[in-house]
């Protein structure tokens, strides 16, 4: 594992859709809840008002199905068309780059600046890489066919689909 990059990874997927729809899937609470989160809230920086769409400088609070933790972070960039950047899992940063490729939208997700401590290696580098792989497939499934693959049944312990 000497040459393994513990500090970043990239996942890519194509989705038969358009840029606006997939950009909204990352930046509008109602859309991101269709494929990724149980609850998504974006707020202005001082948390005095809820935002309808993520903008640079906003903060977020996200909650997944079957987990009690609320994850908090900051939107570092949101250009309104094809790029979103936010903090995630502490100091790491996620870049979402969207581009048109034939009749598809190419989604390139890069998580970077992952710390090198053992906890971050296991839960952020390895855990997030696995999690993002599932959620990107679910994004494709929801926007191409309408099928949400997430496990939302509280009677079932966490699985690869949550």
C-alpha positions in Angstrom: 0.0 0.0 0.0 3.0 2.3 -0.3 1.7 4.0 -3.5 -1.9 4.1 -2.4 -3.3 7.7 -2.3 -4.9 8.0 1.2 -5.6 11.7 0.7 -8.0 11.7 -2.2 -10.1 9.7 -4.7 -12.3 10.3 -7.7 -15.5 8.5 -8.7 -17.1 9.1 -12.1 -20.5 8.1 -13.6 -22.6 9.2 -16.6 -26.3 9.9 -16.2 -28.8 10.2 -19.1 -30.0 13.7 -18.1 -29.2 17.4 -18.5 -26.8 19.7 -16.6 -29.5 21.7 -14.9 -31.3 18.7 -13.5 -28.2 17.1 -12.2 -26.8 20.4 -10.8 -30.1 20.8 -8.9 -29.8 17.2 -7.6 -26.8 18.4 -5.7 -27.9 21.9 -4.6 -31.7 21.8 -3.9 -32.9 20.2 -0.7 -35.9 18.5 -2.3 -33.8 17.1 -5.1 -30.8 15.9 -3.0 -33.3 14.1 -0.7 -34.6 12.0 -3.7 -31.3 10.1 -3.9 -28.9 10.9 -1.1 -30.3 12.2 2.1 -33.3 11.8 4.4 -33.1 15.5 5.2 -31.0 18.3 3.7 -30.9 21.9 4.9 -28.9 24.8 3.5 -28.6 28.0 5.5 -27.0 31.4 5.0 -23.7 31.6 6.8 -25.2 32.9 10.1 -28.0 30.3 10.0 -30.7 33.0 10.1 -32.6 31.7 7.1 -33.0 28.5 5.1 -31.9 28.5 1.5 -33.9 27.0 -1.4 -30.6 26.2 -3.2 -27.0 25.9 -2.1 -24.8 28.9 -2.7 -21.2 29.7 -1.9 -20.8 30.5 1.8 -23.9 28.6 2.9 -23.7 26.0 5.6 -25.5 22.7 5.5 -27.0 20.1 7.9 -27.6 16.7 6.4 -29.2 13.6 7.8 -29.2 10.1 6.3 -31.8 7.3 6.8 -31.1 5.0 9.7 -28.4 7.2 11.3 -29.0 9.7 14.0 -25.9 11.9 13.3 -26.4 15.2 11.6 -23.5 16.1 9.4 -22.6 19.8 9.1 -20.4 21.5 6.6 -19.9 24.5 4.3 -20.6 25.1 0.6 -17.3 26.5 -0.7 -18.4 27.0 -4.3 -21.6 26.7 -6.3 -21.4 28.3 -9.7 -25.0 27.7 -10.7 -24.2 25.4 -13.6 -21.6 22.7 -13.4 -19.4 22.9 -10.2 -20.2 22.5 -6.5 -17.6 22.2 -3.8 -18.2 21.6 -0.1 -16.5 20.4 3.1 -17.3 16.9 4.1 -16.3 14.7 7.0 -14.2 17.3 8.8 -11.5 19.0 6.8 -11.9 17.0 3.6 -13.4 18.7 0.5 -15.7 17.3 -2.2 -15.6 18.7 -5.7 -18.6 17.9 -8.0 -17.8 18.6 -11.7 -20.5 18.2 -14.2 -20.0 18.1 -18.0 -21.9 17.0 -21.0 -20.7 13.9 -22.7 -22.7 12.9 -25.8 -26.3 12.4 -24.4 -25.1 12.2 -20.8 -24.0 14.3 -17.9 -20.7 13.1 -16.6 -20.5 13.5 -12.8 -16.9 13.5 -11.5 -16.7 13.5 -7.7 -13.4 14.1 -6.0 -12.9 13.9 -2.3 -9.6 15.4 -1.3 -7.6 16.8 1.6 -8.3 13.7 3.6 -6.2 13.6 6.8 -3.7 10.7 7.2 -4.6 9.5 10.7 -5.9 5.9 11.0 -9.5 7.0 11.6 -9.6 9.1 8.5 -7.9 6.4 6.4 -10.6 3.9 7.4 -13.8 5.9 7.7 -13.2 8.8 5.3 -10.9 7.4 2.6 -12.2 3.9 2.4 -15.7 4.5 3.9 -16.5 7.5 1.8 -15.2 6.0 -1.4 -17.5 3.0 -0.9 -20.4 5.3 0.2 -20.0 7.6 -2.8 -19.9 4.7 -5.2 -23.3 3.6 -4.0 -24.9 7.0 -3.9 -23.7 7.9 -7.4 -25.3 4.7 -8.7 -28.5 5.7 -6.8 -28.3 9.2 -8.4 -28.2 7.5 -11.8 -31.0 5.1 -10.9 -33.3 7.9 -9.6 -32.8 10.3 -12.4 -32.9 7.7 -15.2 -35.6 5.4 -14.0 -37.1 6.7 -10.8 -36.0 3.8 -8.6 -34.5 4.8 -5.2 -32.2 1.9 -4.1 -31.7 3.1 -0.5 -32.7 1.0 2.5 -35.0 3.1 4.6 -36.4 0.3 6.8 -35.5 0.9 10.4 -36.0 -2.8 11.2 -32.9 -3.6 9.0 -29.4 -2.8 10.1 -27.3 -0.6 7.9 -26.2 -2.3 4.6 -24.4 -1.2 1.5 -27.4 0.7 0.4 -27.5 3.3 3.2 
